[in-house]
Amino acid sequence: MKKRKEGNMKGTATPGISRREFLAGASAIGGVAIASAAAPMQITTMAPFEKLPPYGNNTLPAGVKPRLVPNVNGLTVNMLEAGMQGRPLVLLLHGFPNLAYSWRKVMPAFADAGYYVIAPDCRGYGRTVGWDKSWDADPTPFLTLNMVRDQIALVYALGYRKAELIVGHDQGQLIATYAAIVRPDMFLRLTTVSGQGGAPPSFPFAGTERKPAYTAAELDAEFAKLNPPRRDYQEYWASKQADEDMKHMPQSMSDFFRAFYYMKGGEFPGNQNLTPLRPMPTAKQAAAENALMPEYYVMRRDRGMPATMVAFMPSKEYIANCKWFTQAECDVYGQEYDASGWTGALHNYRHRRTAFPANIAEQLTFSGRTIDVPAQFIAGKQDWGANRIAGGAEGAGKTGYTKFRGVELVDRAGHWPQEEQPEIVSQQLIGFLKST
């Protein structure tokens, strides 16, 4: 484990979008709802889960229990809890394509330290229901600020008015970061895991606008020229094709998660001895740099994600000897996603990405705001997700924070440090709480 400490740091927000994107986004919040109003709604219920074993299927650590909380911003929220309700609250938010279940291994340590810790299945995921699963659903419930409202409503529903710490893994960091920006009085500390987070986008006025060096279309054209031809995984996950692929995969859902967790974990050969990508001033250079990463990130152009995972399924020997992600734990993800499907997770992916104009328009409400609560970043040392930008994980926190406390690098962990090295991550989180 490697640790870097930063003092109180002040910085500027991230570069803004173009005027055209801003003006389009300003009207999009209302427009998307009108455009999709005619789409038939498919509101999720608990029916698909009624024949399943209890959440976690007897793999939850002692003291970690599932619970349903109704009337939470229009949802019935499924969550895990540990510790005695009434003690100081800690809120843990999962990423894509995870569940509350991903936090199971760190929750007992919080309970032992005197906290009440909760981890919800976020909107669109798992056994949290009440959202529209049709592909053409109104996207506004999945925009960042409504996802923050989900967390505020959950805190209130449990009888609290503040959380001592909010933690967000992967895409959950976007919710956690904006929770700290919007309600620093409620979310008193922030930790992001595997996704760095940062300050809001800025308005493209007064000479602050910075145009990207290349467009997404130009980068895609360069990806297509590679041998073999490639494409960006984020563009794939945001596509209708991804939704169809995940409904008709050739392998079992459990096998998909086995390969997916392996390929992004600390033991995968392609994740060893990695160094942050270099600056990429042109689309051609960006395609070449990105091609250094495993094929999860820069996929073969003729393969969807299920086919990609088939090609990287680990050996039977690896599976039998994998202690941090047993077959029983892998099967939990398989059975939950078999029941829930992937459309909700892809709603999150499509509608909360920063390229979605309405999402940026919402975030621009906080243009110029810094993150003013104590904050830290935790990343697996073998995680490409934390090293896809110049400077890598150790470049986190340099702008947009006023009380950034440092970066914690976890050795022998990839994109899932709270599952791969839960003892170390628990120590880092609780130590951060105690020290601030």
C-alpha positions as CSV (number, residue, x, y, z in Angstrom):
1,M,0.0,0.0,0.0
2,K,1.3,3.4,-1.0
3,K,0.1,6.6,0.5
4,R,0.5,10.2,-0.6
5,K,-0.6,13.1,1.6
6,E,-1.7,16.5,0.3
7,G,-2.3,19.6,2.3
8,N,-5.4,21.8,2.0
9,M,-5.6,22.3,-1.7
10,K,-7.5,24.9,-3.7
11,G,-8.1,24.6,-7.4
12,T,-10.4,25.4,-10.3
13,A,-13.2,23.5,-11.7
14,T,-12.8,21.2,-14.7
15,P,-12.9,22.7,-18.2
16,G,-16.4,23.8,-19.5
17,I,-18.4,22.6,-22.4
18,S,-19.0,24.5,-25.6
19,R,-21.7,27.2,-25.9
20,R,-23.6,25.0,-28.3
21,E,-23.6,22.1,-25.9
22,F,-24.5,24.3,-23.0
23,L,-27.5,25.9,-24.8
24,A,-28.7,22.5,-25.9
25,G,-28.4,21.1,-22.4
26,A,-30.2,24.1,-20.8
27,S,-33.4,23.1,-22.6
28,A,-32.8,19.4,-22.5
29,I,-33.9,18.8,-18.9
30,G,-37.5,19.6,-19.9
31,G,-37.2,18.4,-23.4
32,V,-36.2,14.8,-22.7
33,A,-39.2,14.3,-20.5
34,I,-41.6,15.6,-23.2
35,A,-39.8,13.5,-26.0
36,S,-40.2,10.3,-24.0
37,A,-43.6,10.9,-22.5
38,A,-45.3,8.7,-25.1
39,A,-43.0,5.7,-24.3
40,P,-44.9,2.9,-22.4
41,M,-43.7,2.8,-18.8
42,Q,-42.4,-0.4,-17.2
43,I,-42.2,0.3,-13.5
44,T,-40.1,-2.3,-11.7
45,T,-41.6,-4.3,-8.8
46,M,-40.3,-7.0,-6.4
47,A,-42.0,-9.8,-8.5
48,P,-38.8,-10.9,-10.3
49,F,-37.0,-11.5,-6.9
50,E,-39.8,-13.4,-5.1
51,K,-38.4,-16.8,-6.0
52,L,-34.8,-15.9,-5.2
53,P,-33.1,-16.7,-1.9
54,P,-32.7,-13.8,0.5
55,Y,-30.3,-11.1,-0.7
56,G,-26.8,-12.3,-0.5
57,N,-27.8,-16.0,-0.5
58,N,-26.1,-16.8,2.8
59,T,-22.8,-15.2,1.9
60,L,-23.2,-12.0,3.9
61,P,-20.8,-11.6,6.9
62,A,-22.2,-11.9,10.3
63,G,-24.1,-8.7,11.3
64,V,-24.7,-7.5,7.7
65,K,-28.4,-7.7,6.9
66,P,-30.7,-6.7,4.0
67,R,-33.6,-4.3,4.5
68,L,-36.2,-2.7,2.3
69,V,-37.0,1.0,2.9
70,P,-40.2,2.3,1.2
71,N,-41.1,5.8,0.0
72,V,-37.6,7.0,-0.9
73,N,-37.9,9.6,-3.6
74,G,-40.4,7.3,-5.4
75,L,-38.5,4.1,-4.8
76,T,-38.5,1.2,-2.5
77,V,-34.8,0.9,-1.7
78,N,-33.1,-2.3,-1.0
79,M,-30.0,-1.8,1.2
80,L,-27.5,-3.6,3.4
81,E,-27.0,-2.4,7.0
82,A,-24.7,-3.2,9.8
83,G,-24.3,-1.7,13.3
84,M,-27.0,-0.2,15.5
85,Q,-29.3,2.4,14.0
86,G,-28.9,5.6,16.0
87,R,-25.1,5.5,15.9
88,P,-23.3,7.9,13.5
89,L,-24.2,7.1,9.9
90,V,-21.9,6.0,7.1
91,L,-23.3,5.7,3.5
92,L,-21.6,3.5,0.9
93,L,-22.5,3.8,-2.8
94,H,-21.7,1.1,-5.4
95,G,-20.5,1.6,-9.0
96,F,-21.2,-0.1,-12.3
97,P,-22.1,-2.9,-12.6
98,N,-22.1,-3.6,-8.9
99,L,-24.7,-3.7,-6.1
100,A,-24.9,-2.8,-2.4
101,Y,-23.5,-6.4,-2.1
102,S,-20.1,-5.1,-3.2
103,W,-19.6,-3.4,0.2
104,R,-20.4,-6.5,2.3
105,K,-16.8,-7.1,3.4
106,V,-16.1,-3.6,4.8
107,M,-19.4,-3.1,6.7
108,P,-18.6,-5.2,9.8
109,A,-15.5,-3.1,10.5
110,F,-17.6,0.1,10.6
111,A,-20.1,-1.6,12.9
112,D,-17.2,-2.7,15.2
113,A,-15.9,0.9,15.2
114,G,-19.3,2.3,16.5
115,Y,-21.0,3.3,13.3
116,Y,-24.3,2.5,11.6
117,V,-23.4,1.7,8.0
118,I,-25.7,1.3,5.0
119,A,-25.2,0.4,1.4
120,P,-28.2,0.8,-1.0
121,D,-28.8,-0.8,-4.4
122,C,-28.9,2.5,-6.3
123,R,-31.7,3.5,-8.7
124,G,-31.7,1.1,-11.6
125,Y,-29.9,-1.7,-9.8
126,G,-30.7,-4.9,-7.9
127,R,-33.8,-5.1,-5.7
128,T,-34.4,-1.3,-5.5
129,V,-37.6,-0.9,-7.4
130,G,-40.0,1.8,-8.6
131,W,-38.1,3.0,-11.6
132,D,-38.9,2.7,-15.3
133,K,-37.0,-0.1,-17.0
134,S,-38.1,0.6,-20.6
135,W,-35.2,1.5,-22.9
136,D,-36.8,4.8,-23.9
137,A,-37.7,5.7,-20.3
138,D,-37.6,9.4,-19.3
139,P,-33.9,9.8,-18.4
140,T,-34.4,12.7,-15.9
141,P,-34.8,10.4,-12.8
142,F,-31.3,9.1,-13.6
143,L,-29.6,12.5,-13.8
144,T,-27.0,13.1,-11.1
145,L,-29.0,15.5,-8.9
146,N,-32.0,13.2,-8.7
147,M,-29.6,10.4,-7.7
148,V,-28.3,12.7,-5.0
149,R,-31.9,13.3,-3.9
150,D,-32.3,9.5,-3.6
151,Q,-29.5,9.5,-1.0
152,I,-30.9,12.5,0.9
153,A,-34.3,10.9,1.0
154,L,-32.8,7.6,2.3
155,V,-30.9,9.4,5.0
156,Y,-34.1,11.2,6.1
157,A,-36.2,7.9,5.9
158,L,-33.8,6.3,8.4
159,G,-34.3,9.2,10.9
160,Y,-30.9,11.0,10.2
161,R,-30.1,14.5,9.1
162,K,-26.4,13.9,8.4
163,A,-23.9,11.2,7.4
164,E,-20.4,11.3,8.8
165,L,-19.0,9.9,5.6
166,I,-20.3,9.2,2.1
167,V,-18.2,6.9,-0.1
168,G,-18.7,6.3,-3.8
169,H,-17.1,3.6,-5.9
170,D,-16.7,3.9,-9.6
171,Q,-19.9,5.6,-10.9
172,G,-21.1,5.9,-7.4
173,Q,-18.4,8.6,-6.9
174,L,-20.3,11.0,-9.1
175,I,-23.3,10.8,-6.7
176,A,-21.1,11.0,-3.7
177,T,-19.1,13.9,-5.0
178,Y,-22.2,15.9,-5.8
179,A,-23.8,15.0,-2.5
180,A,-20.8,16.6,-0.8
181,I,-21.0,19.7,-3.2
182,V,-24.8,20.2,-2.8
183,R,-25.2,19.3,0.9
184,P,-21.9,19.7,2.8
185,D,-24.0,20.2,5.9
186,M,-25.4,16.7,5.5
187,F,-22.5,14.7,4.0
188,L,-19.6,15.7,6.2
189,R,-16.7,13.7,4.6
190,L,-16.1,12.3,1.1
191,T,-14.2,9.3,-0.1
192,T,-14.1,8.3,-3.8
193,V,-12.9,4.8,-4.7
194,S,-11.6,3.8,-8.2
195,G,-13.1,7.0,-9.7
196,Q,-11.4,10.3,-8.8
197,G,-14.3,12.7,-8.7
198,G,-13.8,16.4,-8.9
199,A,-15.4,19.8,-9.1
200,P,-18.3,20.7,-11.4
201,P,-17.9,21.8,-15.0
202,S,-17.6,25.5,-15.5
203,F,-19.6,27.9,-17.6
204,P,-18.1,28.5,-21.1
205,F,-18.0,32.2,-20.8
206,A,-15.5,35.0,-20.1
207,G,-12.7,33.2,-22.1
208,T,-12.8,30.1,-20.0
209,E,-14.0,27.8,-22.7
210,R,-11.5,25.1,-23.9
211,K,-12.2,23.1,-27.0
212,P,-11.2,19.5,-26.9
213,A,-8.2,18.6,-29.1
214,Y,-10.4,16.0,-31.0
215,T,-14.0,14.9,-31.2
216,A,-15.4,11.5,-30.1
217,A,-16.1,10.8,-33.8
218,E,-12.4,11.5,-34.7
219,L,-11.2,9.2,-31.9
220,D,-13.6,6.5,-33.0
221,A,-12.3,6.7,-36.5
222,E,-8.7,6.2,-35.2
223,F,-9.9,3.3,-33.1
224,A,-11.3,1.7,-36.3
225,K,-7.8,1.9,-37.9
226,L,-6.1,-0.1,-35.2
227,N,-5.1,-3.7,-35.8
228,P,-7.4,-5.3,-34.7
229,P,-10.0,-2.5,-35.1
230,R,-11.2,-1.3,-31.7
231,R,-13.9,0.9,-30.0
232,D,-14.3,2.6,-26.7
233,Y,-16.1,0.6,-24.0
234,Q,-18.0,3.7,-22.7
235,E,-19.6,4.2,-26.2
236,Y,-20.5,0.6,-26.2
237,W,-22.2,0.6,-22.8
238,A,-24.2,3.6,-23.8
239,S,-25.6,1.9,-26.8
240,K,-28.8,0.0,-27.6
241,Q,-26.6,-2.9,-28.7
242,A,-25.2,-3.3,-25.2
243,D,-28.8,-3.7,-23.8
244,E,-29.6,-6.3,-26.4
245,D,-26.3,-8.1,-25.9
246,M,-26.8,-8.4,-22.2
247,K,-30.2,-9.9,-22.8
248,H,-28.9,-12.6,-25.1
249,M,-25.4,-13.5,-23.9
250,P,-24.0,-16.9,-24.8
251,Q,-22.6,-17.7,-21.3
252,S,-24.4,-17.7,-18.0
253,M,-24.7,-14.5,-16.0
254,S,-22.5,-15.9,-13.3
255,D,-19.8,-16.8,-15.9
256,F,-20.0,-13.2,-17.3
257,F,-19.4,-11.7,-13.8
258,R,-16.5,-14.2,-13.2
259,A,-14.7,-13.0,-16.3
260,F,-15.6,-9.4,-15.8
261,Y,-14.3,-9.3,-12.2
262,Y,-11.2,-11.2,-13.2
263,M,-10.4,-8.9,-16.1
264,K,-10.7,-5.7,-14.0
265,G,-9.1,-7.2,-10.9
266,G,-5.6,-7.0,-9.5
267,E,-4.6,-10.5,-10.6
268,F,-5.3,-10.1,-14.3
269,P,-2.0,-10.2,-16.3
270,G,-2.9,-7.2,-18.3
271,N,-3.2,-5.1,-15.2
272,Q,0.4,-5.7,-13.9
273,N,3.1,-3.1,-13.9
274,L,0.8,-0.5,-15.4
275,T,1.8,3.2,-15.6
276,P,-0.6,6.1,-16.3
277,L,-1.3,6.9,-19.9
278,R,0.7,9.8,-21.4
279,P,-0.9,13.0,-22.6
280,M,-2.9,12.5,-25.8
281,P,-3.0,15.7,-27.8
282,T,-4.3,14.1,-31.0
283,A,-7.0,11.4,-31.8
284,K,-4.3,9.2,-33.3
285,Q,-2.2,9.4,-30.1
286,A,-5.2,8.8,-28.0
287,A,-6.1,5.6,-29.9
288,A,-2.6,4.3,-29.6
289,E,-2.4,5.1,-25.8
290,N,-5.8,3.6,-25.0
291,A,-4.9,0.4,-27.0
292,L,-2.3,-0.3,-24.2
293,M,-5.1,-1.2,-21.9
294,P,-6.9,-4.5,-21.8
295,E,-9.7,-5.2,-24.2
296,Y,-12.4,-4.4,-21.7
297,Y,-11.5,-0.7,-22.1
298,V,-10.8,-0.7,-25.8
299,M,-12.9,-3.5,-27.2
300,R,-12.5,-5.3,-30.4
301,R,-14.9,-3.6,-32.9
302,D,-16.6,-6.9,-33.8
303,R,-17.3,-8.0,-30.3
304,G,-19.8,-7.0,-27.7
305,M,-19.0,-7.2,-24.0
306,P,-20.3,-10.8,-23.5
307,A,-18.1,-12.1,-26.3
308,T,-15.2,-10.1,-24.9
309,M,-15.7,-11.8,-21.5
310,V,-15.9,-15.3,-23.1
311,A,-12.5,-14.7,-24.6
312,F,-11.0,-13.9,-21.1
313,M,-12.7,-16.4,-18.9
314,P,-10.2,-17.5,-16.3
315,S,-9.2,-21.1,-15.8
316,K,-11.0,-23.6,-13.6
317,E,-8.0,-23.7,-11.3
318,Y,-8.1,-20.0,-10.8
319,I,-11.8,-20.1,-10.1
320,A,-11.4,-22.9,-7.6
321,N,-8.6,-21.1,-5.7
322,C,-10.0,-17.5,-5.8
323,K,-10.5,-16.6,-2.2
324,W,-11.5,-12.9,-2.6
325,F,-14.4,-13.7,-5.0
326,T,-15.7,-17.2,-4.4
327,Q,-18.0,-19.0,-6.7
328,A,-20.9,-18.5,-4.2
329,E,-20.3,-14.7,-4.2
330,C,-20.0,-14.6,-8.0
331,D,-23.3,-16.5,-8.2
332,V,-25.0,-13.7,-6.1
333,Y,-24.2,-11.2,-8.9
334,G,-25.4,-13.7,-11.5
335,Q,-28.8,-14.4,-9.9
336,E,-29.5,-10.7,-9.1
337,Y,-28.7,-9.5,-12.6
338,D,-30.7,-12.4,-14.1
339,A,-33.7,-11.1,-12.2
340,S,-33.2,-7.4,-12.6
341,G,-31.7,-7.3,-16.1
342,W,-29.2,-4.7,-17.2
343,T,-31.3,-1.9,-18.6
344,G,-31.4,0.1,-15.3
345,A,-27.6,-0.1,-15.0
346,L,-27.3,1.1,-18.6
347,H,-29.7,3.9,-17.8
348,N,-27.2,5.0,-15.3
349,Y,-24.4,4.7,-17.7
350,R,-26.1,6.6,-20.6
351,H,-27.8,9.3,-18.7
352,R,-25.2,10.2,-16.0
353,R,-22.3,10.4,-18.3
354,T,-20.9,13.9,-18.5
355,A,-21.5,14.0,-22.3
356,F,-25.3,14.0,-21.7
357,P,-26.3,17.6,-22.1
358,A,-29.1,17.7,-19.5
359,N,-26.7,16.2,-16.9
360,I,-24.1,18.9,-17.6
361,A,-26.8,21.6,-17.5
362,E,-27.7,20.4,-14.0
363,Q,-24.1,20.3,-12.9
364,L,-23.5,23.8,-14.1
365,T,-25.8,25.0,-11.3
366,F,-22.7,24.5,-9.2
367,S,-20.1,26.0,-11.5
368,G,-17.2,27.4,-9.5
369,R,-18.0,25.5,-6.4
370,T,-15.2,23.6,-4.7
371,I,-15.5,20.5,-2.6
372,D,-15.1,21.9,0.9
373,V,-15.5,18.8,3.1
374,P,-12.5,16.6,4.0
375,A,-11.9,14.2,1.1
376,Q,-9.7,11.4,0.0
377,F,-9.3,9.0,-3.0
378,I,-8.7,5.2,-2.8
379,A,-7.5,3.2,-5.8
380,G,-6.2,-0.2,-6.5
381,K,-2.6,-0.1,-7.6
382,Q,-3.5,-2.6,-10.4
383,D,-6.5,-0.6,-11.7
384,W,-6.4,0.9,-15.2
385,G,-9.6,2.7,-14.3
386,A,-7.5,5.0,-12.0
387,N,-4.7,5.4,-14.6
388,R,-6.5,6.2,-17.8
389,I,-5.8,9.9,-17.5
390,A,-2.4,11.6,-17.5
391,G,-1.0,11.7,-14.0
392,G,-2.9,8.6,-12.9
393,A,-4.3,8.0,-9.5
394,E,-1.7,10.2,-7.8
395,G,-2.8,13.2,-9.7
396,A,-6.2,13.2,-7.9
397,G,-7.2,16.1,-5.7
398,K,-5.0,18.8,-7.3
399,T,-8.0,20.9,-8.4
400,G,-11.4,21.5,-7.0
401,Y,-10.8,20.6,-3.4
402,T,-10.0,22.7,-0.4
403,K,-9.6,19.9,2.2
404,F,-8.1,17.1,0.2
405,R,-6.4,14.6,2.5
406,G,-4.5,12.4,0.0
407,V,-4.5,9.3,-2.2
408,E,-4.4,5.8,-0.8
409,L,-3.0,3.2,-3.3
410,V,-3.9,-0.4,-2.4
411,D,-1.5,-3.0,-3.7
412,R,-2.8,-6.4,-5.0
413,A,-6.1,-4.7,-5.9
414,G,-7.6,-3.7,-9.3
415,H,-11.0,-2.0,-9.8
416,W,-12.6,-3.7,-6.8
417,P,-10.4,-2.8,-3.8
418,Q,-13.2,-3.0,-1.2
419,E,-13.8,-6.7,-2.3
420,E,-10.2,-7.6,-3.1
421,Q,-8.5,-6.1,-0.1
422,P,-11.4,-5.3,2.4
423,E,-9.2,-5.1,5.5
424,I,-6.9,-2.5,4.1
425,V,-9.8,-0.5,2.6
426,S,-11.7,-0.7,6.0
427,Q,-8.6,0.6,7.8
428,Q,-8.2,3.5,5.3
429,L,-11.9,4.5,5.5
430,I,-12.2,4.3,9.3
431,G,-8.8,6.0,9.8
432,F,-9.9,8.9,7.6
433,L,-13.1,9.2,9.7
434,K,-11.2,9.2,13.0
435,S,-8.5,11.7,11.7
436,T,-10.9,14.3,10.4
